[in-house]
Amino acid sequence: RILSKVLDSYSDMQAKVRSATLNDPWSPSGAAMNELLKLHITRKHCFIEIMEMIDKRLNDHDKNWRHV
């Protein structure tokens, strides 16, 4: 429930990137990654949103090191 509240403050695309880059010790599902790829290809304008969120996640540190 907490995750859904956090994701409400992000766009749909940003929420999908955040879900794919959680702190979980396992990688995201192939289906989730495929969905991001399809959205990126079909909605070219989402590239900036995706890259901004990836950049934010790449710069996480301390307890959030698993984001990348």
mmCIF file of the N, C-alpha and C atoms, coordinates in Angstrom:
data_MODEL
# 
_entry.id   MODEL 
# 
loop_
_atom_site.group_PDB 
_atom_site.id 
_atom_site.type_symbol 
_atom_site.label_atom_id 
_atom_site.label_alt_id 
_atom_site.label_comp_id 
_atom_site.label_asym_id 
_atom_site.label_entity_id 
_atom_site.label_seq_id 
_atom_site.pdbx_PDB_ins_code 
_atom_site.Cartn_x 
_atom_site.Cartn_y 
_atom_site.Cartn_z 
_atom_site.occupancy 
_atom_site.B_iso_or_equiv 
_atom_site.pdbx_formal_charge 
_atom_site.auth_seq_id 
_atom_site.auth_comp_id 
_atom_site.auth_asym_id 
_atom_site.auth_atom_id 
_atom_site.pdbx_PDB_model_num 
ATOM 1   N N  . ARG A 1 1  ? 0.817  -1.195  0.000   1.00 0.00 ? 1  ARG A N  1 
ATOM 2   C CA . ARG A 1 1  ? 0.000  0.000   0.000   1.00 0.00 ? 1  ARG A CA 1 
ATOM 3   C C  . ARG A 1 1  ? 0.865  1.266   0.000   1.00 0.00 ? 1  ARG A C  1 
ATOM 4   N N  . ILE A 1 2  ? 1.971  1.231   0.737   1.00 0.00 ? 2  ILE A N  1 
ATOM 5   C CA . ILE A 1 2  ? 2.853  2.395   0.782   1.00 0.00 ? 2  ILE A CA 1 
ATOM 6   C C  . ILE A 1 2  ? 3.431  2.661   -0.600  1.00 0.00 ? 2  ILE A C  1 
ATOM 7   N N  . LEU A 1 3  ? 3.825  1.594   -1.307  1.00 0.00 ? 3  LEU A N  1 
ATOM 8   C CA . LEU A 1 3  ? 4.390  1.749   -2.643  1.00 0.00 ? 3  LEU A CA 1 
ATOM 9   C C  . LEU A 1 3  ? 3.391  2.415   -3.573  1.00 0.00 ? 3  LEU A C  1 
ATOM 10  N N  . SER A 1 4  ? 2.121  2.040   -3.495  1.00 0.00 ? 4  SER A N  1 
ATOM 11  C CA . SER A 1 4  ? 1.130  2.644   -4.385  1.00 0.00 ? 4  SER A CA 1 
ATOM 12  C C  . SER A 1 4  ? 0.956  4.130   -4.087  1.00 0.00 ? 4  SER A C  1 
ATOM 13  N N  . LYS A 1 5  ? 1.076  4.544   -2.815  1.00 0.00 ? 5  LYS A N  1 
ATOM 14  C CA . LYS A 1 5  ? 0.982  5.961   -2.485  1.00 0.00 ? 5  LYS A CA 1 
ATOM 15  C C  . LYS A 1 5  ? 2.163  6.726   -3.064  1.00 0.00 ? 5  LYS A C  1 
ATOM 16  N N  . VAL A 1 6  ? 3.350  6.134   -2.964  1.00 0.00 ? 6  VAL A N  1 
ATOM 17  C CA . VAL A 1 6  ? 4.542  6.777   -3.508  1.00 0.00 ? 6  VAL A CA 1 
ATOM 18  C C  . VAL A 1 6  ? 4.422  6.891   -5.020  1.00 0.00 ? 6  VAL A C  1 
ATOM 19  N N  . LEU A 1 7  ? 3.976  5.831   -5.666  1.00 0.00 ? 7  LEU A N  1 
ATOM 20  C CA . LEU A 1 7  ? 3.883  5.817   -7.123  1.00 0.00 ? 7  LEU A CA 1 
ATOM 21  C C  . LEU A 1 7  ? 2.820  6.770   -7.646  1.00 0.00 ? 7  LEU A C  1 
ATOM 22  N N  . ASP A 1 8  ? 1.851  7.147   -6.818  1.00 0.00 ? 8  ASP A N  1 
ATOM 23  C CA . ASP A 1 8  ? 0.810  8.085   -7.244  1.00 0.00 ? 8  ASP A CA 1 
ATOM 24  C C  . ASP A 1 8  ? 1.384  9.449   -7.595  1.00 0.00 ? 8  ASP A C  1 
ATOM 25  N N  . SER A 1 9  ? 2.527  9.804   -7.033  1.00 0.00 ? 9  SER A N  1 
ATOM 26  C CA . SER A 1 9  ? 3.110  11.121  -7.292  1.00 0.00 ? 9  SER A CA 1 
ATOM 27  C C  . SER A 1 9  ? 3.957  11.136  -8.566  1.00 0.00 ? 9  SER A C  1 
ATOM 28  N N  . TYR A 1 10 ? 4.072  10.005  -9.251  1.00 0.00 ? 10 TYR A N  1 
ATOM 29  C CA . TYR A 1 10 ? 4.855  9.900   -10.474 1.00 0.00 ? 10 TYR A CA 1 
ATOM 30  C C  . TYR A 1 10 ? 3.946  9.621   -11.666 1.00 0.00 ? 10 TYR A C  1 
ATOM 31  N N  . SER A 1 11 ? 4.451  9.947   -12.847 1.00 0.00 ? 11 SER A N  1 
ATOM 32  C CA . SER A 1 11 ? 3.704  9.610   -14.058 1.00 0.00 ? 11 SER A CA 1 
ATOM 33  C C  . SER A 1 11 ? 3.669  8.089   -14.203 1.00 0.00 ? 11 SER A C  1 
ATOM 34  N N  . ASP A 1 12 ? 2.830  7.603   -15.073 1.00 0.00 ? 12 ASP A N  1 
ATOM 35  C CA . ASP A 1 12 ? 2.724  6.167   -15.310 1.00 0.00 ? 12 ASP A CA 1 
ATOM 36  C C  . ASP A 1 12 ? 4.078  5.582   -15.722 1.00 0.00 ? 12 ASP A C  1 
ATOM 37  N N  . MET A 1 13 ? 4.763  6.263   -16.611 1.00 0.00 ? 13 MET A N  1 
ATOM 38  C CA . MET A 1 13 ? 6.059  5.785   -17.091 1.00 0.00 ? 13 MET A CA 1 
ATOM 39  C C  . MET A 1 13 ? 7.091  5.782   -15.962 1.00 0.00 ? 13 MET A C  1 
ATOM 40  N N  . GLN A 1 14 ? 7.142  6.842   -15.183 1.00 0.00 ? 14 GLN A N  1 
ATOM 41  C CA . GLN A 1 14 ? 8.084  6.920   -14.071 1.00 0.00 ? 14 GLN A CA 1 
ATOM 42  C C  . GLN A 1 14 ? 7.791  5.825   -13.041 1.00 0.00 ? 14 GLN A C  1 
ATOM 43  N N  . ALA A 1 15 ? 6.522  5.568   -12.791 1.00 0.00 ? 15 ALA A N  1 
ATOM 44  C CA . ALA A 1 15 ? 6.144  4.525   -11.838 1.00 0.00 ? 15 ALA A CA 1 
ATOM 45  C C  . ALA A 1 15 ? 6.613  3.161   -12.323 1.00 0.00 ? 15 ALA A C  1 
ATOM 46  N N  . LYS A 1 16 ? 6.517  2.908   -13.626 1.00 0.00 ? 16 LYS A N  1 
ATOM 47  C CA . LYS A 1 16 ? 6.968  1.625   -14.176 1.00 0.00 ? 16 LYS A CA 1 
ATOM 48  C C  . LYS A 1 16 ? 8.482  1.481   -14.049 1.00 0.00 ? 16 LYS A C  1 
ATOM 49  N N  . VAL A 1 17 ? 9.220  2.568   -14.278 1.00 0.00 ? 17 VAL A N  1 
ATOM 50  C CA . VAL A 1 17 ? 10.677 2.523   -14.127 1.00 0.00 ? 17 VAL A CA 1 
ATOM 51  C C  . VAL A 1 17 ? 11.026 2.287   -12.659 1.00 0.00 ? 17 VAL A C  1 
ATOM 52  N N  . ARG A 1 18 ? 10.349 2.967   -11.762 1.00 0.00 ? 18 ARG A N  1 
ATOM 53  C CA . ARG A 1 18 ? 10.616 2.775   -10.329 1.00 0.00 ? 18 ARG A CA 1 
ATOM 54  C C  . ARG A 1 18 ? 10.313 1.341   -9.915  1.00 0.00 ? 18 ARG A C  1 
ATOM 55  N N  . SER A 1 19 ? 9.232  0.785   -10.428 1.00 0.00 ? 19 SER A N  1 
ATOM 56  C CA . SER A 1 19 ? 8.883  -0.597  -10.091 1.00 0.00 ? 19 SER A CA 1 
ATOM 57  C C  . SER A 1 19 ? 9.933  -1.572  -10.620 1.00 0.00 ? 19 SER A C  1 
ATOM 58  N N  . ALA A 1 20 ? 10.507 -1.244  -11.754 1.00 0.00 ? 20 ALA A N  1 
ATOM 59  C CA . ALA A 1 20 ? 11.532 -2.118  -12.344 1.00 0.00 ? 20 ALA A CA 1 
ATOM 60  C C  . ALA A 1 20 ? 12.876 -1.966  -11.645 1.00 0.00 ? 20 ALA A C  1 
ATOM 61  N N  . THR A 1 21 ? 13.034 -0.928  -10.827 1.00 0.00 ? 21 THR A N  1 
ATOM 62  C CA . THR A 1 21 ? 14.319 -0.688  -10.159 1.00 0.00 ? 21 THR A CA 1 
ATOM 63  C C  . THR A 1 21 ? 14.163 -0.636  -8.639  1.00 0.00 ? 21 THR A C  1 
ATOM 64  N N  . LEU A 1 22 ? 13.421 -1.569  -8.111  1.00 0.00 ? 22 LEU A N  1 
ATOM 65  C CA . LEU A 1 22 ? 13.224 -1.639  -6.665  1.00 0.00 ? 22 LEU A CA 1 
ATOM 66  C C  . LEU A 1 22 ? 14.464 -2.178  -5.967  1.00 0.00 ? 22 LEU A C  1 
ATOM 67  N N  . ASN A 1 23 ? 14.464 -2.149  -4.663  1.00 0.00 ? 23 ASN A N  1 
ATOM 68  C CA . ASN A 1 23 ? 15.568 -2.679  -3.862  1.00 0.00 ? 23 ASN A CA 1 
ATOM 69  C C  . ASN A 1 23 ? 15.521 -4.192  -3.716  1.00 0.00 ? 23 ASN A C  1 
ATOM 70  N N  . ASP A 1 24 ? 14.579 -4.844  -4.361  1.00 0.00 ? 24 ASP A N  1 
ATOM 71  C CA . ASP A 1 24 ? 14.447 -6.291  -4.234  1.00 0.00 ? 24 ASP A CA 1 
ATOM 72  C C  . ASP A 1 24 ? 15.728 -6.992  -4.675  1.00 0.00 ? 24 ASP A C  1 
ATOM 73  N N  . PRO A 1 25 ? 16.071 -8.109  -4.049  1.00 0.00 ? 25 PRO A N  1 
ATOM 74  C CA . PRO A 1 25 ? 17.307 -8.822  -4.400  1.00 0.00 ? 25 PRO A CA 1 
ATOM 75  C C  . PRO A 1 25 ? 17.196 -9.600  -5.713  1.00 0.00 ? 25 PRO A C  1 
ATOM 76  N N  . TRP A 1 26 ? 16.070 -9.522  -6.382  1.00 0.00 ? 26 TRP A N  1 
ATOM 77  C CA . TRP A 1 26 ? 15.914 -10.191 -7.678  1.00 0.00 ? 26 TRP A CA 1 
ATOM 78  C C  . TRP A 1 26 ? 15.620 -9.131  -8.732  1.00 0.00 ? 26 TRP A C  1 
ATOM 79  N N  . SER A 1 27 ? 15.888 -9.468  -9.964  1.00 0.00 ? 27 SER A N  1 
ATOM 80  C CA . SER A 1 27 ? 15.654 -8.499  -11.036 1.00 0.00 ? 27 SER A CA 1 
ATOM 81  C C  . SER A 1 27 ? 14.182 -8.461  -11.424 1.00 0.00 ? 27 SER A C  1 
ATOM 82  N N  . PRO A 1 28 ? 13.797 -7.403  -12.126 1.00 0.00 ? 28 PRO A N  1 
ATOM 83  C CA . PRO A 1 28 ? 12.395 -7.293  -12.543 1.00 0.00 ? 28 PRO A CA 1 
ATOM 84  C C  . PRO A 1 28 ? 12.049 -8.393  -13.537 1.00 0.00 ? 28 PRO A C  1 
ATOM 85  N N  . SER A 1 29 ? 10.783 -8.655  -13.659 1.00 0.00 ? 29 SER A N  1 
ATOM 86  C CA . SER A 1 29 ? 10.347 -9.706  -14.580 1.00 0.00 ? 29 SER A CA 1 
ATOM 87  C C  . SER A 1 29 ? 10.609 -9.283  -16.024 1.00 0.00 ? 29 SER A C  1 
ATOM 88  N N  . GLY A 1 30 ? 10.760 -10.266 -16.863 1.00 0.00 ? 30 GLY A N  1 
ATOM 89  C CA . GLY A 1 30 ? 10.928 -9.994  -18.283 1.00 0.00 ? 30 GLY A CA 1 
ATOM 90  C C  . GLY A 1 30 ? 9.726  -9.269  -18.851 1.00 0.00 ? 30 GLY A C  1 
ATOM 91  N N  . ALA A 1 31 ? 8.548  -9.595  -18.333 1.00 0.00 ? 31 ALA A N  1 
ATOM 92  C CA . ALA A 1 31 ? 7.325  -8.944  -18.802 1.00 0.00 ? 31 ALA A CA 1 
ATOM 93  C C  . ALA A 1 31 ? 7.343  -7.448  -18.476 1.00 0.00 ? 31 ALA A C  1 
ATOM 94  N N  . ALA A 1 32 ? 7.802  -7.094  -17.270 1.00 0.00 ? 32 ALA A N  1 
ATOM 95  C CA . ALA A 1 32 ? 7.872  -5.677  -16.881 1.00 0.00 ? 32 ALA A CA 1 
ATOM 96  C C  . ALA A 1 32 ? 8.873  -4.931  -17.751 1.00 0.00 ? 32 ALA A C  1 
ATOM 97  N N  . MET A 1 33 ? 10.008 -5.543  -17.999 1.00 0.00 ? 33 MET A N  1 
ATOM 98  C CA . MET A 1 33 ? 11.025 -4.908  -18.835 1.00 0.00 ? 33 MET A CA 1 
ATOM 99  C C  . MET A 1 33 ? 10.537 -4.779  -20.273 1.00 0.00 ? 33 MET A C  1 
ATOM 100 N N  . ASN A 1 34 ? 9.846  -5.798  -20.767 1.00 0.00 ? 34 ASN A N  1 
ATOM 101 C CA . ASN A 1 34 ? 9.308  -5.767  -22.120 1.00 0.00 ? 34 ASN A CA 1 
ATOM 102 C C  . ASN A 1 34 ? 8.258  -4.661  -22.258 1.00 0.00 ? 34 ASN A C  1 
ATOM 103 N N  . GLU A 1 35 ? 7.447  -4.489  -21.224 1.00 0.00 ? 35 GLU A N  1 
ATOM 104 C CA . GLU A 1 35 ? 6.434  -3.430  -21.252 1.00 0.00 ? 35 GLU A CA 1 
ATOM 105 C C  . GLU A 1 35 ? 7.091  -2.059  -21.340 1.00 0.00 ? 35 GLU A C  1 
ATOM 106 N N  . LEU A 1 36 ? 8.158  -1.843  -20.565 1.00 0.00 ? 36 LEU A N  1 
ATOM 107 C CA . LEU A 1 36 ? 8.877  -0.573  -20.639 1.00 0.00 ? 36 LEU A CA 1 
ATOM 108 C C  . LEU A 1 36 ? 9.459  -0.351  -22.030 1.00 0.00 ? 36 LEU A C  1 
ATOM 109 N N  . LEU A 1 37 ? 10.016 -1.391  -22.604 1.00 0.00 ? 37 LEU A N  1 
ATOM 110 C CA . LEU A 1 37 ? 10.586 -1.285  -23.946 1.00 0.00 ? 37 LEU A CA 1 
ATOM 111 C C  . LEU A 1 37 ? 9.512  -0.909  -24.965 1.00 0.00 ? 37 LEU A C  1 
ATOM 112 N N  . LYS A 1 38 ? 8.379  -1.596  -24.905 1.00 0.00 ? 38 LYS A N  1 
ATOM 113 C CA . LYS A 1 38 ? 7.293  -1.307  -25.854 1.00 0.00 ? 38 LYS A CA 1 
ATOM 114 C C  . LYS A 1 38 ? 6.785  0.118   -25.692 1.00 0.00 ? 38 LYS A C  1 
ATOM 115 N N  . LEU A 1 39 ? 6.638  0.567   -24.444 1.00 0.00 ? 39 LEU A N  1 
ATOM 116 C CA . LEU A 1 39 ? 6.170  1.932   -24.210 1.00 0.00 ? 39 LEU A CA 1 
ATOM 117 C C  . LEU A 1 39 ? 7.187  2.941   -24.731 1.00 0.00 ? 39 LEU A C  1 
ATOM 118 N N  . HIS A 1 40 ? 8.454  2.647   -24.539 1.00 0.00 ? 40 HIS A N  1 
ATOM 119 C CA . HIS A 1 40 ? 9.506  3.542   -25.017 1.00 0.00 ? 40 HIS A CA 1 
ATOM 120 C C  . HIS A 1 40 ? 9.473  3.645   -26.537 1.00 0.00 ? 40 HIS A C  1 
ATOM 121 N N  . ILE A 1 41 ? 9.263  2.533   -27.203 1.00 0.00 ? 41 ILE A N  1 
ATOM 122 C CA . ILE A 1 41 ? 9.254  2.521   -28.664 1.00 0.00 ? 41 ILE A CA 1 
ATOM 123 C C  . ILE A 1 41 ? 8.006  3.207   -29.215 1.00 0.00 ? 41 ILE A C  1 
ATOM 124 N N  . THR A 1 42 ? 6.854  2.943   -28.609 1.00 0.00 ? 42 THR A N  1 
ATOM 125 C CA . THR A 1 42 ? 5.605  3.486   -29.142 1.00 0.00 ? 42 THR A CA 1 
ATOM 126 C C  . THR A 1 42 ? 5.340  4.927   -28.701 1.00 0.00 ? 42 THR A C  1 
ATOM 127 N N  . ARG A 1 43 ? 5.916  5.334   -27.586 1.00 0.00 ? 43 ARG A N  1 
ATOM 128 C CA . ARG A 1 43 ? 5.720  6.701   -27.090 1.00 0.00 ? 43 ARG A CA 1 
ATOM 129 C C  . ARG A 1 43 ? 7.075  7.382   -26.970 1.00 0.00 ? 43 ARG A C  1 
ATOM 130 N N  . LYS A 1 44 ? 7.570  7.871   -28.065 1.00 0.00 ? 44 LYS A N  1 
ATOM 131 C CA . LYS A 1 44 ? 8.911  8.475   -28.100 1.00 0.00 ? 44 LYS A CA 1 
ATOM 132 C C  . LYS A 1 44 ? 9.062  9.611   -27.085 1.00 0.00 ? 44 LYS A C  1 
ATOM 133 N N  . HIS A 1 45 ? 7.981  10.324  -26.794 1.00 0.00 ? 45 HIS A N  1 
ATOM 134 C CA . HIS A 1 45 ? 8.059  11.442  -25.856 1.00 0.00 ? 45 HIS A CA 1 
ATOM 135 C C  . HIS A 1 45 ? 8.358  10.985  -24.426 1.00 0.00 ? 45 HIS A C  1 
ATOM 136 N N  . CYS A 1 46 ? 8.224  9.711   -24.147 1.00 0.00 ? 46 CYS A N  1 
ATOM 137 C CA . CYS A 1 46 ? 8.470  9.197   -22.796 1.00 0.00 ? 46 CYS A CA 1 
ATOM 138 C C  . CYS A 1 46 ? 9.947  8.983   -22.515 1.00 0.00 ? 46 CYS A C  1 
ATOM 139 N N  . PHE A 1 47 ? 10.787 9.077   -23.539 1.00 0.00 ? 47 PHE A N  1 
ATOM 140 C CA . PHE A 1 47 ? 12.219 8.840   -23.365 1.00 0.00 ? 47 PHE A CA 1 
ATOM 141 C C  . PHE A 1 47 ? 12.796 9.711   -22.250 1.00 0.00 ? 47 PHE A C  1 
ATOM 142 N N  . ILE A 1 48 ? 12.447 10.987  -22.231 1.00 0.00 ? 48 ILE A N  1 
ATOM 143 C CA . ILE A 1 48 ? 12.986 11.897  -21.222 1.00 0.00 ? 48 ILE A CA 1 
ATOM 144 C C  . ILE A 1 48 ? 12.534 11.472  -19.827 1.00 0.00 ? 48 ILE A C  1 
ATOM 145 N N  . GLU A 1 49 ? 11.268 11.112  -19.689 1.00 0.00 ? 49 GLU A N  1 
ATOM 146 C CA . GLU A 1 49 ? 10.762 10.657  -18.383 1.00 0.00 ? 49 GLU A CA 1 
ATOM 147 C C  . GLU A 1 49 ? 11.521 9.424   -17.907 1.00 0.00 ? 49 GLU A C  1 
ATOM 148 N N  . ILE A 1 50 ? 11.718 8.483   -18.817 1.00 0.00 ? 50 ILE A N  1 
ATOM 149 C CA . ILE A 1 50 ? 12.427 7.246   -18.466 1.00 0.00 ? 50 ILE A CA 1 
ATOM 150 C C  . ILE A 1 50 ? 13.854 7.568   -18.038 1.00 0.00 ? 50 ILE A C  1 
ATOM 151 N N  . MET A 1 51 ? 14.538 8.367   -18.835 1.00 0.00 ? 51 MET A N  1 
ATOM 152 C CA . MET A 1 51 ? 15.937 8.661   -18.555 1.00 0.00 ? 51 MET A CA 1 
ATOM 153 C C  . MET A 1 51 ? 16.111 9.480   -17.280 1.00 0.00 ? 51 MET A C  1 
ATOM 154 N N  . GLU A 1 52 ? 15.187 10.390  -17.003 1.00 0.00 ? 52 GLU A N  1 
ATOM 155 C CA . GLU A 1 52 ? 15.270 11.158  -15.759 1.00 0.00 ? 52 GLU A CA 1 
ATOM 156 C C  . GLU A 1 52 ? 15.157 10.234  -14.549 1.00 0.00 ? 52 GLU A C  1 
ATOM 157 N N  . MET A 1 53 ? 14.231 9.284   -14.629 1.00 0.00 ? 53 MET A N  1 
ATOM 158 C CA . MET A 1 53 ? 14.055 8.367   -13.504 1.00 0.00 ? 53 MET A CA 1 
ATOM 159 C C  . MET A 1 53 ? 15.253 7.421   -13.389 1.00 0.00 ? 53 MET A C  1 
ATOM 160 N N  . ILE A 1 54 ? 15.775 6.943   -14.499 1.00 0.00 ? 54 ILE A N  1 
ATOM 161 C CA . ILE A 1 54 ? 16.954 6.077   -14.455 1.00 0.00 ? 54 ILE A CA 1 
ATOM 162 C C  . ILE A 1 54 ? 18.145 6.840   -13.884 1.00 0.00 ? 54 ILE A C  1 
ATOM 163 N N  . ASP A 1 55 ? 18.310 8.093   -14.294 1.00 0.00 ? 55 ASP A N  1 
ATOM 164 C CA . ASP A 1 55 ? 19.398 8.912   -13.755 1.00 0.00 ? 55 ASP A CA 1 
ATOM 165 C C  . ASP A 1 55 ? 19.256 9.076   -12.245 1.00 0.00 ? 55 ASP A C  1 
ATOM 166 N N  . LYS A 1 56 ? 18.039 9.334   -11.800 1.00 0.00 ? 56 LYS A N  1 
ATOM 167 C CA . LYS A 1 56 ? 17.787 9.462   -10.351 1.00 0.00 ? 56 LYS A CA 1 
ATOM 168 C C  . LYS A 1 56 ? 18.146 8.164   -9.636  1.00 0.00 ? 56 LYS A C  1 
ATOM 169 N N  . ARG A 1 57 ? 17.755 7.042   -10.211 1.00 0.00 ? 57 ARG A N  1 
ATOM 170 C CA . ARG A 1 57 ? 18.027 5.750   -9.583  1.00 0.00 ? 57 ARG A CA 1 
ATOM 171 C C  . ARG A 1 57 ? 19.521 5.428   -9.598  1.00 0.00 ? 57 ARG A C  1 
ATOM 172 N N  . LEU A 1 58 ? 20.212 5.783   -10.680 1.00 0.00 ? 58 LEU A N  1 
ATOM 173 C CA . LEU A 1 58 ? 21.647 5.532   -10.755 1.00 0.00 ? 58 LEU A CA 1 
ATOM 174 C C  . LEU A 1 58 ? 22.422 6.329   -9.723  1.00 0.00 ? 58 LEU A C  1 
ATOM 175 N N  . ASN A 1 59 ? 21.868 7.443   -9.309  1.00 0.00 ? 59 ASN A N  1 
ATOM 176 C CA . ASN A 1 59 ? 22.542 8.292   -8.324  1.00 0.00 ? 59 ASN A CA 1 
ATOM 177 C C  . ASN A 1 59 ? 22.097 8.010   -6.896  1.00 0.00 ? 59 ASN A C  1 
ATOM 178 N N  . ASP A 1 60 ? 21.242 7.003   -6.702  1.00 0.00 ? 60 ASP A N  1 
ATOM 179 C CA . ASP A 1 60 ? 20.879 6.579   -5.345  1.00 0.00 ? 60 ASP A CA 1 
ATOM 180 C C  . ASP A 1 60 ? 22.087 5.906   -4.706  1.00 0.00 ? 60 ASP A C  1 
ATOM 181 N N  . HIS A 1 61 ? 22.173 5.999   -3.404  1.00 0.00 ? 61 HIS A N  1 
ATOM 182 C CA . HIS A 1 61 ? 23.265 5.327   -2.703  1.00 0.00 ? 61 HIS A CA 1 
ATOM 183 C C  . HIS A 1 61 ? 22.799 4.917   -1.314  1.00 0.00 ? 61 HIS A C  1 
ATOM 184 N N  . ASP A 1 62 ? 23.725 4.474   -0.528  1.00 0.00 ? 62 ASP A N  1 
ATOM 185 C CA . ASP A 1 62 ? 23.448 3.947   0.806   1.00 0.00 ? 62 ASP A CA 1 
ATOM 186 C C  . ASP A 1 62 ? 22.519 2.738   0.721   1.00 0.00 ? 62 ASP A C  1 
ATOM 187 N N  . LYS A 1 63 ? 21.372 2.793   1.383   1.00 0.00 ? 63 LYS A N  1 
ATOM 188 C CA . LYS A 1 63 ? 20.488 1.622   1.425   1.00 0.00 ? 63 LYS A CA 1 
ATOM 189 C C  . LYS A 1 63 ? 19.826 1.330   0.087   1.00 0.00 ? 63 LYS A C  1 
ATOM 190 N N  . ASN A 1 64 ? 19.856 2.269   -0.837  1.00 0.00 ? 64 ASN A N  1 
ATOM 191 C CA . ASN A 1 64 ? 19.179 2.097   -2.124  1.00 0.00 ? 64 ASN A CA 1 
ATOM 192 C C  . ASN A 1 64 ? 20.119 1.642   -3.237  1.00 0.00 ? 64 ASN A C  1 
ATOM 193 N N  . TRP A 1 65 ? 21.244 1.087   -2.897  1.00 0.00 ? 65 TRP A N  1 
ATOM 194 C CA . TRP A 1 65 ? 22.223 0.703   -3.920  1.00 0.00 ? 65 TRP A CA 1 
ATOM 195 C C  . TRP A 1 65 ? 21.677 -0.339  -4.896  1.00 0.00 ? 65 TRP A C  1 
ATOM 196 N N  . ARG A 1 66 ? 20.678 -1.100  -4.513  1.00 0.00 ? 66 ARG A N  1 
ATOM 197 C CA . ARG A 1 66 ? 20.130 -2.134  -5.402  1.00 0.00 ? 66 ARG A CA 1 
ATOM 198 C C  . ARG A 1 66 ? 19.295 -1.569  -6.545  1.00 0.00 ? 66 ARG A C  1 
ATOM 199 N N  . HIS A 1 67 ? 18.939 -0.309  -6.495  1.00 0.00 ? 67 HIS A N  1 
ATOM 200 C CA . HIS A 1 67 ? 18.140 0.265   -7.575  1.00 0.00 ? 67 HIS A CA 1 
ATOM 201 C C  . HIS A 1 67 ? 18.788 0.049   -8.931  1.00 0.00 ? 67 HIS A C  1 
ATOM 202 N N  . VAL A 1 68 ? 20.081 0.007   -8.966  1.00 0.00 ? 68 VAL A N  1 
ATOM 203 C CA . VAL A 1 68 ? 20.766 -0.167  -10.248 1.00 0.00 ? 68 VAL A CA 1 
ATOM 204 C C  . VAL A 1 68 ? 21.264 -1.578  -10.383 1.00 0.00 ? 68 VAL A C  1 
# 
